[in-house]
Amino acid sequence: MTESARIVLFCGGRGSATIIRALLRRTDVELTLIVNAFDDGLSTGALRNFIPGMLGPSDFRKNLSYLFGNYSQAQYALKSLMEYRLPGGTEIEKLARFAGGSDAVLDEPLAGWFAQLQPATLQRVRGLLARFFVHAAGAEFDYRDCSLGNLVFAGAYLQHGEDFNAAAAEVGELVGTRARLLNVGTQQNRVLTGLKQDGTLLASEAELVGPQSPSPITHVYLLERPLSADDKQALASLDMAGKHAWLSARDAVSQLSKPAAEAIAGADIILCGPGTQHSSLFPSYRIAAAALAAAPAPVKALVMNLDSDHDIQGLSASDVVDRALGYGAPVTHILLNSDPNRLAAGALTGDSYRGAGLVRGAFATPARPQVHNGSAVADAVLGLQAQRVTPSVEIFADILRRSVASDELVEEFLETDWNGVSAHLTLNHVTGTGVGSVNLDGLFPETTYFRDWLARGSSDYLVLMTGDGAYRFADVLAIIRLLEQQESLGGVFGSRTQSRRQFITSVRAAYGENRLLYGLGKMAAFFLSALFYLRTGVIFSDPLTGLRVFRRRALAGLPIVKGDAPLSIVRQLTQGGVEVAELPVLYRTFSGFTDPNWRVRRGLHNLTSLLP
């Protein structure tokens, strides 16, 4: 019932790998990757020439490798197959026969990997490979160093009537991706071409990203066909202005794909990743410029490269930002590595640049300084979204007939560092303490307060602290921090049973010398845990805890909760799809202040509420 942060990440093939994996590790993120398909280097370029009109699958294949869930031998084998570089020779003949359904014996490691695939997956991979080899029959193609995954992609492209985006969806479904992977453009084939400040022509994507003179790239074009020898000869005779005019006249930006447009319009965060800017990112911004400008996402962050690269040599970080803005990237924040010895900052020296806030941090991995620390980037970006609103917390505390402890409770509340949280405390049956007060009777006053909060309250979170012992506000704050980080959670319960010593001490203090109640008290929680599991399929180690925290947004739209026993209400919430977690908390009971009869009555009422 909770909402995750919908993040759209513009990326290339490798530059955002650690960021992607870090975002996938979070349960509060719905990730969509937007990639262009203009790669034409090496074997990918050879494949595009071999199948005219086909876009480049290389960056899609690379990103799919990050989206695998490597938690089984079958998944690991499929990933290894997709990334395997073919040596050529007789192995290709064996692979073609194997794909066609024969009993050809493959060489290792292919034989072992194929053997580990699930039968349905094996059948689909063989079918897609077979479709490619049918197309390639009798034709000359250099397979050396071509990835097997590119052949699978090509087979899907041919099988879907030369629809590249349908092929991308087919292969994504095949590998069971944990995020959406979308082509930024439609079916229109384009060839990337660039022009440098000194007039040098870069005729292909491979030339854009490869070794080149230190003169910076000034323009990137999307052409409908590769430049011919005559085109290059005509351009060679022109000056810089003439070349730009000639290429601009033939520049044809492809249309934005519908799935990419919908993802951008629905995003909470738009993230412009690092990578080869002039090939992987700037062309994508050009295609999506209108949708990006209209996107309502409040956070549109650009993650700056850590180092210079062939395509941005001679450029500073601020130059890269200027070009990204010029090509249509919306930027509200710029994430810049704090190490001053890397990519020159240029004009990125203050707190903002061209209206975008500068976020400096240790965004490089210490052990691999050339690679982004994906977790640091993910935390920073999601922190930008969290900074927009200070969460409000309403705390209801009912200390069973212990008004003498209220002063100490209020003192602890006032001394707790609620930095970043707006907290308000309300005490039951206690007045004159400088905080809010109510007078709620009954065996379960907290459920009365809970219903009133649902109907008329406005805070983001409700904390219920009920019992004859003492919880700690530090644990309450820790729970709120967890909920702020884990958007998928609708509530967190404080578990008192994580420490054996704490559990036994609390039960002994509660029931004193009454050995019968002492024994029953130790068993009751475990019995209720088992019963609750049988009714809901959810296990709580401490179902009778008096510390419960709820997120309002997770409860919105649920049917009206019935009954007054806390476990009955929790059962209805979990059955309504609300995710609830447990967090160990400190809890202390005090001899002479506890009421065994009150505890037993509450326990029995909770028990009967779970019975059919």
C-alpha positions in Angstrom: 0.0 0.0 0.0 3.0 2.3 0.2 4.6 4.2 -2.6 8.1 3.8 -3.7 10.3 6.5 -5.2 10.0 6.2 -9.0 13.5 6.9 -10.4 14.2 7.3 -14.1 18.0 6.9 -14.8 19.5 8.1 -18.1 22.6 6.0 -18.6 24.9 4.3 -21.0 26.5 0.9 -20.9 28.9 1.0 -17.9 29.2 4.4 -16.2 26.2 3.9 -14.0 26.7 0.2 -13.1 27.4 0.7 -9.4 24.6 3.2 -9.1 22.1 0.8 -10.7 23.1 -2.0 -8.4 22.8 0.3 -5.3 19.3 1.4 -6.3 18.3 -2.2 -6.9 19.3 -3.1 -3.4 16.7 -0.7 -2.0 13.1 -1.8 -1.4 11.8 1.8 -1.7 12.8 2.4 -5.3 11.1 1.5 -8.6 13.8 1.9 -11.2 13.6 2.6 -14.9 16.7 2.8 -17.1 16.5 4.9 -20.3 19.2 4.1 -22.8 19.8 5.0 -26.5 20.7 2.4 -29.0 23.3 4.2 -31.2 26.4 2.2 -30.3 28.2 1.2 -33.4 31.6 0.1 -32.2 33.5 -3.1 -33.0 31.2 -6.2 -33.1 28.1 -4.1 -32.4 28.8 -2.0 -35.5 29.4 -5.1 -37.5 26.1 -6.6 -36.4 24.3 -3.3 -37.3 25.8 -3.4 -40.8 24.9 -7.1 -41.1 21.2 -6.4 -40.3 20.5 -3.0 -41.9 18.2 -0.8 -39.9 18.9 -2.5 -36.6 19.9 -0.4 -33.7 22.8 -1.2 -31.4 22.0 -3.7 -28.6 25.3 -3.5 -26.8 24.4 -1.0 -24.0 21.1 -2.8 -23.5 22.9 -6.1 -23.0 25.4 -4.5 -20.6 22.6 -3.0 -18.5 20.7 -6.3 -18.5 23.7 -7.9 -16.9 23.3 -5.4 -13.9 19.7 -6.3 -13.6 20.2 -10.0 -13.2 19.4 -11.5 -9.7 22.5 -13.6 -9.3 21.0 -15.8 -6.6 20.9 -19.0 -8.5 23.1 -21.1 -10.7 20.6 -20.7 -13.6 20.6 -16.9 -13.4 24.4 -16.8 -13.2 24.7 -19.2 -16.1 22.3 -17.0 -18.2 24.3 -13.9 -17.4 27.5 -15.6 -18.3 26.0 -16.7 -21.6 24.8 -13.2 -22.5 28.2 -11.7 -21.8 30.3 -14.5 -23.5 32.6 -13.3 -26.3 32.6 -15.8 -29.2 36.0 -16.9 -30.5 34.7 -17.8 -34.0 35.8 -20.9 -35.8 34.2 -24.3 -35.3 32.4 -23.2 -32.1 30.0 -21.1 -34.2 29.1 -24.1 -36.4 28.4 -26.1 -33.2 26.4 -23.3 -31.7 24.3 -22.9 -34.9 23.5 -26.6 -34.9 22.7 -26.6 -31.2 20.4 -23.6 -31.6 18.6 -25.4 -34.4 17.7 -28.4 -32.2 20.4 -30.9 -33.0 22.4 -32.8 -30.4 25.7 -30.9 -31.2 28.2 -31.1 -28.4 29.3 -27.6 -27.4 32.7 -26.7 -26.0 33.1 -25.5 -22.5 32.2 -23.2 -20.9 29.1 -22.9 -23.2 28.0 -26.5 -22.6 28.0 -26.1 -18.8 26.2 -22.9 -18.9 23.4 -24.1 -21.2 23.0 -27.2 -19.1 22.3 -25.1 -16.0 19.4 -23.1 -17.6 15.8 -23.8 -16.7 14.1 -25.8 -19.5 11.8 -22.9 -20.5 14.7 -20.4 -20.6 16.9 -22.8 -22.5 14.2 -23.3 -25.2 13.7 -19.5 -25.6 17.4 -18.8 -25.9 17.9 -21.6 -28.4 14.9 -20.3 -30.4 16.2 -16.7 -30.6 19.7 -17.9 -31.6 18.2 -20.2 -34.2 16.3 -17.2 -35.7 19.5 -15.3 -36.0 21.4 -18.2 -37.6 18.6 -18.7 -40.2 19.1 -15.1 -41.2 22.9 -15.5 -41.3 22.8 -18.7 -43.3 25.1 -18.5 -46.3 26.3 -14.9 -45.4 29.7 -13.8 -44.3 29.8 -12.5 -40.7 32.9 -12.1 -38.5 31.8 -13.6 -35.1 35.1 -13.0 -33.4 34.7 -11.1 -30.1 30.9 -10.8 -30.7 28.9 -11.3 -27.5 26.5 -14.2 -27.6 23.9 -11.9 -26.0 24.0 -9.6 -29.0 23.1 -12.6 -31.2 20.2 -13.4 -28.9 19.1 -9.7 -29.2 19.4 -9.8 -33.0 17.3 -13.0 -33.0 14.6 -11.3 -31.0 14.8 -8.3 -33.3 14.2 -10.5 -36.4 11.5 -12.6 -34.7 9.5 -9.4 -33.8 9.5 -8.1 -37.3 12.5 -5.9 -36.9 11.0 -4.1 -34.0 13.9 -3.1 -31.7 11.8 -2.0 -28.7 9.8 -5.2 -28.8 13.1 -7.2 -28.9 14.3 -5.2 -25.9 11.2 -6.2 -24.0 11.5 -9.8 -25.1 15.1 -10.1 -23.9 14.3 -8.2 -20.7 11.5 -10.7 -19.9 13.9 -13.6 -20.7 16.4 -12.5 -18.1 13.8 -11.5 -15.5 15.0 -8.0 -15.0 14.5 -6.3 -11.6 14.0 -2.9 -13.3 12.5 -1.6 -16.5 15.0 -1.0 -19.4 13.6 1.3 -22.1 14.9 2.6 -25.4 14.7 6.4 -25.4 13.7 6.5 -29.1 11.3 4.8 -31.4 12.3 2.5 -34.2 14.0 5.2 -36.2 17.6 4.2 -37.0 20.2 7.0 -36.4 24.0 7.3 -36.7 25.8 9.5 -34.2 28.2 12.0 -35.6 30.2 14.8 -33.9 32.2 17.9 -34.7 35.2 19.1 -32.7 36.2 22.7 -32.0 39.1 22.5 -34.4 36.8 21.3 -37.2 37.7 17.6 -36.9 34.8 15.3 -38.0 33.8 12.3 -35.8 31.8 10.2 -38.3 30.5 7.5 -35.9 29.7 6.7 -32.3 32.9 4.7 -32.1 34.9 7.8 -33.1 33.0 9.9 -30.6 34.1 7.7 -27.7 37.5 6.6 -28.9 40.9 8.2 -28.7 41.0 11.7 -30.3 42.7 15.0 -30.3 42.4 17.2 -27.1 40.2 19.7 -28.9 36.7 19.5 -27.3 33.6 18.2 -29.1 31.2 21.1 -29.8 28.3 19.4 -31.6 26.6 16.0 -31.8 24.2 15.1 -34.7 21.8 12.3 -35.3 21.9 11.3 -39.0 19.5 9.0 -40.8 22.4 7.2 -42.6 26.1 6.8 -42.2 28.3 9.3 -44.0 29.5 8.1 -47.3 33.0 8.6 -48.7 31.6 11.4 -50.9 30.0 13.0 -47.9 33.3 13.0 -46.0 35.1 14.4 -49.0 32.5 17.2 -49.3 32.8 18.0 -45.6 36.6 18.1 -45.7 36.5 21.1 -48.1 34.4 23.2 -45.7 35.4 25.3 -42.8 34.0 24.9 -39.3 30.8 26.9 -39.9 30.2 25.2 -43.2 30.6 21.7 -41.7 28.2 22.6 -38.9 25.6 23.9 -41.4 26.0 20.8 -43.6 25.5 18.4 -40.7 22.7 20.5 -39.1 20.7 20.3 -42.4 20.8 16.5 -42.2 20.3 16.3 -38.4 17.1 14.4 -37.6 16.3 13.8 -33.9 14.3 10.6 -33.5 11.0 10.6 -31.7 10.7 9.7 -28.0 9.3 6.3 -27.4 5.9 6.1 -25.7 7.2 4.0 -22.7 10.0 6.4 -22.1 7.7 9.4 -22.3 5.3 7.8 -19.7 8.2 6.9 -17.4 9.6 10.4 -17.5 6.1 11.9 -16.8 5.5 9.7 -13.8 9.0 9.9 -12.2 9.6 11.2 -8.7 13.3 11.6 -9.5 15.1 12.0 -12.8 18.7 11.0 -12.6 21.2 11.9 -15.3 24.0 9.3 -14.8 27.7 9.5 -15.5 29.3 8.0 -18.6 30.3 8.8 -22.1 28.4 12.1 -22.3 28.5 12.7 -26.1 27.3 9.2 -27.0 25.3 7.7 -24.1 23.7 10.8 -22.6 23.6 14.0 -24.6 21.8 12.3 -27.6 19.2 10.9 -25.2 18.6 14.3 -23.7 18.0 15.7 -27.2 15.4 13.0 -27.9 13.6 13.5 -24.6 14.0 17.3 -24.3 10.4 18.2 -24.5 9.3 15.5 -22.0 12.1 16.4 -19.6 11.1 20.1 -19.6 7.5 19.2 -18.8 8.3 16.5 -16.2 6.9 17.3 -12.8 9.7 15.4 -10.9 10.9 17.8 -8.1 14.4 16.2 -8.1 16.4 16.2 -11.4 19.9 15.4 -10.5 23.0 15.1 -12.7 25.8 12.8 -11.4 29.1 14.2 -12.6 31.8 12.0 -14.1 34.7 11.3 -11.7 37.4 11.7 -14.4 37.9 13.1 -17.9 37.2 10.8 -20.8 38.0 10.8 -24.5 34.8 12.5 -25.4 35.0 15.2 -22.6 38.7 15.9 -22.6 39.4 19.6 -22.5 36.1 20.1 -20.7 35.5 20.9 -17.0 32.6 19.7 -14.9 30.8 23.0 -15.4 31.3 22.7 -19.2 29.7 19.3 -19.1 26.7 20.8 -17.1 26.4 23.6 -19.7 26.3 21.0 -22.6 23.8 18.8 -20.7 21.5 21.8 -20.2 21.9 22.8 -23.8 20.8 19.4 -25.0 17.7 19.4 -22.8 18.7 17.9 -19.5 16.7 19.5 -16.6 19.0 19.9 -13.6 17.9 20.9 -10.1 21.0 19.3 -8.3 24.5 18.5 -9.4 26.4 15.7 -7.5 30.1 16.5 -7.6 32.8 14.3 -6.1 34.6 16.2 -3.3 38.1 15.1 -4.4 39.6 18.2 -6.0 42.2 16.2 -7.9 39.8 14.6 -10.4 37.7 16.2 -13.1 38.3 19.9 -13.0 35.3 21.6 -11.3 35.5 24.7 -13.5 32.8 27.2 -12.4 31.3 24.7 -9.9 32.8 26.5 -6.9 29.8 27.8 -4.9 26.6 26.3 -3.5 24.8 26.5 -6.8 25.3 26.7 -10.6 22.8 27.9 -13.1 20.0 27.5 -10.6 21.0 24.0 -9.6 22.2 23.2 -6.1 25.7 21.6 -5.7 25.8 18.5 -3.6 29.4 17.6 -2.8 30.3 14.2 -1.3 32.6 11.2 -1.4 31.1 9.8 -4.5 34.1 7.7 -5.5 34.7 4.2 -4.1 37.9 4.4 -2.0 39.2 1.0 -3.1 38.3 1.8 -6.8 38.6 5.6 -7.1 37.7 5.5 -10.8 34.3 4.0 -10.0 31.3 5.7 -8.4 30.2 4.7 -4.9 26.7 3.6 -5.9 25.4 3.6 -2.3 26.7 7.1 -1.6 25.0 8.4 -4.8 21.8 6.6 -4.1 21.6 7.9 -0.5 22.4 11.4 -1.7 19.8 11.4 -4.4 17.0 9.9 -2.2 18.1 12.3 0.5 17.3 15.2 -1.8 13.7 14.0 -2.1 13.4 13.5 1.7 14.7 17.0 2.3 11.6 18.5 0.7 9.3 17.7 3.7 10.0 17.4 7.4 8.1 14.3 8.7 5.6 15.0 11.4 5.2 12.5 14.3 2.4 12.2 16.8 3.4 10.2 20.0 0.7 8.9 22.3 2.0 7.6 25.6 -0.2 5.7 28.1 1.8 4.9 31.2 -0.4 2.6 33.2 -1.3 4.5 36.4 2.2 5.8 36.6 1.7 9.6 36.5 4.6 9.9 38.9 6.9 8.9 35.9 5.4 11.5 33.6 7.9 14.3 34.5 10.8 12.0 33.6 9.1 10.9 30.4 8.6 14.5 29.3 12.1 15.4 30.2 13.5 12.6 28.0 11.2 13.7 25.2 12.3 17.3 25.4 16.0 16.3 25.5 15.8 14.0 22.5 17.5 15.4 19.4 14.5 15.4 17.0 16.6 17.0 14.3 14.7 16.7 11.0 11.6 15.4 12.7 8.6 17.4 13.9 7.5 15.5 17.0 4.6 16.1 19.4 3.9 14.1 22.6 0.4 13.5 24.1 0.0 11.8 27.5 -3.0 9.9 28.7 -4.5 11.0 32.0 -1.7 13.3 32.7 -1.9 17.1 32.7 0.2 20.1 33.5 3.4 18.7 32.0 3.8 21.2 29.1 2.8 18.6 26.4 -0.6 17.5 25.1 -3.0 15.4 27.2 -6.1 13.3 26.7 -8.4 11.2 28.9 -9.1 7.9 27.3 -10.3 4.9 29.4 -10.7 1.3 28.6 -8.4 -1.7 28.3 -7.0 -0.4 25.0 -6.9 3.4 25.0 -4.3 3.4 22.3 -6.7 1.9 19.7 -9.1 4.7 20.5 -6.4 7.2 19.8 -5.4 5.3 16.7 -8.9 5.6 15.2 -9.1 9.3 16.0 -5.7 9.8 14.3 -6.8 8.0 11.2 -10.0 10.0 11.0 -8.9 13.5 12.1 -5.1 13.5 12.5 -2.7 15.0 10.1 0.8 13.8 11.1 2.8 11.6 8.8 3.5 9.0 11.6 1.7 7.9 14.8 3.7 6.3 17.6 1.8 4.4 20.3 3.7 3.8 23.6 1.6 1.8 25.9 2.4 -0.4 28.9 3.6 -0.6 32.5 7.2 -0.2 31.6 9.5 2.3 29.9 10.4 2.5 26.2 13.0 5.0 25.0 12.5 7.9 22.6 15.9 7.2 21.0 14.3 3.9 19.7 11.3 5.9 18.5 13.6 8.2 16.5 15.5 5.2 15.1 12.3 3.7 13.9 11.2 6.9 12.2 14.6 7.1 10.5 14.1 3.5 9.2 10.7 4.3 7.9 12.0 7.4 6.1 14.6 5.2 4.4 12.3 2.3 3.6 9.2 3.7 1.8 7.8 0.2 1.4 7.1 -0.2 5.1 3.8 0.9 6.6 4.8 0.3 10.2 7.5 -0.8 12.5 7.0 -2.6 15.9 9.5 -2.5 18.7 10.5 -6.0 19.7 11.4 -6.6 23.3 12.4 -10.2 22.7 15.6 -9.7 20.8 17.6 -9.8 24.0 17.1 -13.0 26.1 18.3 -11.2 29.2 16.0 -8.2 28.6 13.0 -10.5 28.0 13.5 -12.7 31.1 14.1 -9.6 33.3 11.0 -7.9 32.1 8.8 -10.9 32.7 10.3 -11.5 36.2 9.7 -7.8 37.1 6.2 -7.9 35.8 5.0 -11.1 37.7 7.3 -11.1 40.7 7.2 -14.2 42.8 4.1 -15.7 41.1 5.7 -18.6 39.4 2.6 -19.6 37.5 2.2 -16.2 35.9 5.9 -16.0 35.3 5.9 -19.3 33.4 2.7 -18.3 31.5 4.2 -14.9 30.7 7.2 -16.5 29.0 5.1 -18.8 26.9 2.2 -16.4 26.0 4.1 -14.3 23.5 5.4 -17.3 21.6 2.0 -18.9 21.5 0.5 -15.6 20.2 3.2 -15.4 17.6 2.4 -18.8 16.3 -1.4 -18.1 16.2 -0.9 -14.8 14.5 1.2 -16.6 11.8 -1.5 -19.2 11.3 -4.1 -16.4 10.8 -2.0 -14.0 8.6 1.1 -15.8 7.4 3.2 -13.1 9.2 5.5 -13.8 12.1 6.0 -11.3 14.9 8.5 -12.1 17.6 6.8 -9.8 20.1 3.1 -9.5 19.2 2.2 -7.9 22.5 4.7 -5.0 22.2 3.4 -1.7 23.4 5.6 0.3 20.9 4.0 0.5 17.5 4.7 3.1 14.8 2.4 3.6 11.7 2.8 5.6 8.5 -0.3 7.5 7.5 0.2 7.2 3.7 0.4 3.4 4.0 -3.0 3.2 5.7 -4.8 5.5 3.3 -7.6 3.8 1.3 -7.8 0.8 3.6 -11.2 -0.4 4.8 -12.3 0.8 8.3 -10.5 -1.3 10.9 -12.8 -3.1 13.3 -12.4 -4.2 16.9 -10.3 -2.7 19.7 -7.6 -5.4 20.4 -4.3 -4.3 18.9 -3.6 -7.7 17.3 -6.9 -7.7 15.6 -6.1 -4.3 14.1 -2.7 -5.4 13.0 -4.1 -8.5 11.4 -6.5 -6.3 9.3 -3.6 -4.0 8.3 -1.4 -6.9 7.2 -4.2 -8.5 5.3 -4.8 -5.2 3.6 -1.2 -5.3 2.2 0.5 -3.0 4.8 4.2 -4.1 5.3 5.2 -4.1 8.9 8.7 -4.8 10.2 10.2 -5.3 13.7 13.1 -3.5 15.2 14.8 -4.4 18.5 14.1 -1.8 21.3 15.1 -1.3 24.9 12.3 -1.9 27.4 12.4 -2.0 31.2 9.7 -2.9 33.7 9.8 -1.9 37.4 8.7 -4.1 40.3 5.8 -2.5 42.1 4.6 -0.6 39.1 3.3 -3.4 37.0 -0.1 -4.9 37.1 -0.2 -8.7 36.2 -4.0 -8.7 36.0 -3.9 -5.9 33.4 -1.3 -7.8 31.4 -3.3 -11.0 31.5 -6.6 -9.3 30.5 -5.0 -7.6 27.6 -3.3 -10.8 26.5 -6.5 -12.8 26.6 -8.4 -10.1 24.7 -5.8 -10.1 22.0 -6.0 -13.9 21.9 -9.7 -14.1 21.4 -9.6 -11.4 18.7 -7.4 -13.8 16.6 -9.7 -16.8 17.0 -12.0 -17.6 14.1 
